[in-house]
Amino acid sequence: MRSSLPKVLHPLCGRTLVGHAVAAARALQPEHLVVVVGHGRDAVRAHLAEADPGVVTAVQDRQLGTGHAVACGLEALPPLTGTVVVTYGDVPLLSGTTLRALVEAHERDGNAVTVLTALLDDPTGYGRVLRAVDGTVAGIVEEKDATPEQRTVYEVNSGIYAFTAAALRDGLARLTTDNAQGELYLTDVLALARAAGGRVDALRTADTWQTEGVNDRVQLARVRRELNRRVVEAWMRAGVTVEDPGTTWVDVDVTVGRDAVLRPQVQLLAGTVVGEGAVVGPDTTLRGTRVGPGAQVVRSHCEGAVVGEGAAVGPFAYLRPGAVLGAGAKVGTYVEVKGSTIGAGSKVPHLSYVGDAQIGEGANIGAATVFVNYDGVAKHRTVVGDHVRVGSDTMLVAPLVVGDGAYTAAGSVVTQDVPPGAMAVARGRQRNVEGWVERRRAGSPAAEAARRAREQGAREPGGREPGGREPGGQEQVGTAGEEQA
């Protein structure tokens, strides 16, 4: 892989490679599940402890072959009886269904060993399955040890087996390193079991992708695209509309409700749940996010967020962990929300940051509002009540409480609690220095425009005075206003 990350920890559609292997094995409900680790063992162990705490790990200190690896795994377990399944940590498309079929065939036919095989158009690099006259398996030969005639065989070994515990134990004890690589081959156990009178057979899978291993990033990309194709197709067959399957990526642990619509360039990543009838995309990434029924998320990035039923997000919104939108709430264009709850029917339509806040129902947060939650040392919370109107370009400096039904004037820096139903005005009074541009920027286009306007105003009676007042009127106090919605 040419990577500092152990191969089996490379991610693929919401799980690591080894995570896929463990998930397939868990489908058998095994009494014991052991993963043999070698390179990068500490990182792999830590990952497994989090992903599946029931997994036992065994260490293969020296890489002496697949037979030695299995022996290391058995040493970590009590004496076994019954069926032992051996699989790989880098075959991510292998399914639990296929493993169950392998075990059922093995136990039904009374085999000592049953191997999963596949027919490949190009078997280069794979061990070849050698059949006996009666159709059972006579043995497996690795390509490096195969004769030219044996290399013409197109049935290959997947490396996935079901053994009786006794046949596996006895075979491992008799392995030798008499081969081209000087290793203990697990494949040799098949011939040894047959020589001891055991029946060795194969279950051939028509789905060759399930035997596809990953050894480099090119193969990783191939397998990722195929697995994603399968996941997306399964959701379409379950009643989800996917407008462009080729640009839609859905992780294996994602849930999508019936009649949901996934538009082009959508990524639904680990732990995301999309409710029935919701519309996601285009150009949207959701990670660990819950989208309620009938909600819409457009051209946005959401991580660890909750979008309530019928709520709307985007375009170009960013919901960070802890963002919770109530039913019918709206987070609009260029709005970032973190660690905050936005009540049912409340709106943050434009150009705002909402951090560490609780916003009640039916509130409207004007454009360019900032919830100032960080004082350089600690984060503080802001509480905004029901049906509050926050004027555009307001700074709400936490800790702060804005009571139900209160208003804030546009351009205010609010540092003190606002009582219910009050209007908070927290800004300096405007002062206009008349003639400044013509004196200090004489000859500029601005000065020329000001001169023309002044001369025009002198010729026309009445008109609006400078400074935001109508002749004889009162100073205007801008609020959020319904137009902000």
C-alpha positions, 0 to 999 in steps of 0.5 A, spaced: 500 500 500 506 504 500 502 507 507 504 508 514 497 505 515 496 498 516 493 495 510 487 492 513 486 499 516 484 502 510 477 505 509 472 502 504 465 505 504 464 506 512 468 500 514 476 498 514 478 492 510 478 488 517 472 491 519 468 488 513 472 481 514 469 481 521 462 483 520 462 478 515 464 473 520 460 475 525 454 473 521 455 466 523 454 468 530 461 464 532 463 462 538 470 465 538 472 470 533 480 471 532 484 476 528 491 474 527 495 480 527 502 482 525 504 488 521 502 494 525 499 490 530 498 495 536 494 500 531 489 494 528 488 491 536 486 498 538 481 499 532 478 492 533 477 493 540 473 499 538 469 496 532 468 489 535 470 488 543 468 481 542 474 480 537 480 476 540 487 478 537 493 473 536 500 475 534 504 472 528 511 475 530 514 472 524 511 471 517 512 464 516 506 463 512 498 462 512 499 455 515 503 458 521 498 464 521 492 460 523 496 456 528 497 462 531 490 464 531 488 457 534 493 458 540 489 464 542 483 459 543 481 454 548 481 447 544 476 447 539 471 442 536 466 443 530 467 447 524 472 452 524 472 458 518 478 461 516 478 467 512 482 474 510 482 481 512 483 484 505 477 481 502 472 486 503 466 484 499 465 477 502 458 476 505 456 473 511 451 470 506 456 466 502 460 464 509 453 461 511 453 457 505 460 455 505 459 452 512 452 449 510 455 445 505 461 443 509 457 440 514 451 437 510 456 433 506 460 431 512 467 434 509 473 435 512 475 441 509 471 445 504 474 451 500 471 457 497 473 457 489 471 461 483 473 461 476 477 467 473 478 469 466 485 471 468 487 466 474 494 469 475 497 470 482 492 465 485 493 458 487 489 453 483 484 448 485 486 441 483 480 436 482 480 429 483 476 424 478 470 424 482 470 432 482 472 433 489 478 437 491 485 433 490 489 439 493 491 446 491 497 448 488 500 455 489 502 459 482 509 459 484 509 451 485 505 449 479 507 446 473 505 449 466 499 444 465 496 446 472 497 453 471 492 452 465 486 451 471 482 457 471 478 455 478 482 458 483 483 458 491 479 464 495 483 462 501 477 462 505 475 455 508 471 451 513 475 445 516 473 440 522 477 442 528 480 435 528 482 436 520 485 443 521 489 441 528 492 435 525 494 438 518 497 444 521 501 439 525 504 436 519 506 442 515 513 443 512 516 448 508 518 444 502 515 449 497 518 455 493 517 460 498 519 456 504 513 457 508 508 453 511 502 453 506 495 452 509 493 450 502 497 443 504 492 441 509 487 440 504 491 434 501 493 432 508 486 431 510 484 427 503 490 423 505 488 421 512 481 419 509 477 425 509 473 428 504 475 435 501 470 439 497 469 446 494 463 451 494 464 455 487 461 462 487 459 465 481 460 472 484 468 473 483 468 479 487 467 476 493 474 473 493 477 479 490 483 481 495 486 488 496 493 489 495 494 496 493 490 502 492 488 501 485 485 494 487 482 498 493 479 503 488 476 498 484 473 494 490 470 501 493 467 502 486 464 495 486 461 495 493 458 502 492 455 500 486 452 494 490 450 499 496 446 504 491 443 499 487 440 496 493 437 502 496 434 504 489 431 497 489 428 499 496 424 505 494 430 510 494 431 515 488 438 516 486 438 520 480 446 519 478 448 513 481 455 514 478 456 520 483 453 518 489 457 514 495 453 511 500 457 507 506 455 500 508 452 502 515 447 508 512 440 508 512 435 511 507 428 511 507 423 510 502 421 515 497 428 519 499 431 523 493 439 523 492 441 528 487 448 528 484 454 528 487 452 526 494 456 522 499 452 519 505 458 517 510 458 513 516 452 513 521 448 517 517 440 516 517 436 519 511 428 519 513 422 518 508 421 523 503 427 527 504 431 530 499 439 530 499 443 534 494 446 536 489 453 536 492 452 534 499 456 530 504 453 528 510 457 524 516 453 521 522 447 526 520 440 524 521 435 527 516 428 527 518 422 525 513 421 531 508 427 535 510 431 538 504 439 539 505 442 542 498 449 543 497 451 543 504 456 539 509 453 536 515 457 532 520 454 529 527 448 533 526 440 532 526 436 535 521 428 535 523 422 533 519 421 538 514 427 542 515 431 546 510 439 546 510 443 550 505 445 551 500 452 552 502 451 551 509 455 547 514 452 543 520 458 541 525 457 536 531 451 538 536 447 542 531 440 540 532 434 543 527 427 542 529 421 541 525 421 546 519 427 550 521 431 553 516 439 554 516 440 558 509 446 560 505 453 561 508 451 559 515 455 555 520 452 552 526 455 548 532 453 545 538 446 549 538 439 547 537 434 551 533 427 550 535 421 548 530 420 553 525 426 558 527 430 561 521 437 563 520 437 564 513 444 568 511 451 569 512 451 567 520 455 563 525 451 560 531 455 556 536 453 554 543 446 556 542 439 555 544 434 558 539 427 557 541 421 556 536 419 561 531 425 566 531 428 569 526 436 571 526 438 576 521 443 576 516 450 576 518 449 575 526 454 572 530 453 568 536 460 570 540 461 564 544 469 564 545 472 569 550 479 566 548 479 561 554 472 558 555 466 557 550 459 560 553 452 559 551 447 564 548 439 562 549 434 566 545 427 565 546 421 563 542 419 568 537 425 573 537 427 577 532 435 579 531 436 584 527 442 584 521 449 584 523 448 583 531 453 580 535 450 576 541 456 576 546 455 570 550 453 568 556 447 571 554 439 570 554 434 574 549 427 573 552 421 571 548 418 576 543 424 580 544 428 584 538 435 587 537 436 593 533 441 591 526 448 593 528 448 592 535 453 588 540 449 585 545 452 584 551 447 584 557 440 580 557 434 582 554 428 582 557 422 578 554 418 583 549 424 588 549 428 592 544 435 591 545 439 597 541 447 597 543 450 601 538 454 608 537 450 614 535 451 615 527 455 622 526 455 625 519 461 629 517 458 634 512 463 635 506 468 631 508 469 627 501 469 634 497 475 636 502 479 630 503 478 627 496 478 633 492 478 631 484 476 623 486 470 620 482 466 620 489 467 627 490 465 629 483 458 624 484 457 628 491 458 635 488 453 633 483 448 630 488 449 636 492 447 641 487 441 636 484 438 636 491 439 644 492 435 645 486 429 640 488 425 642 494 423 637 500 427 630 499 430 625 504 435 628 509 442 625 510 443 621 517 437 616 516 431 621 518 425 623 514 424 631 515 422 632 521 422 624 523 425 620 528 431 616 527 430 609 524 432 603 528 432 597 524 430 590 526 430 583 523 424 584 520 420 579 516 423 580 510 429 576 513 426 570 513 
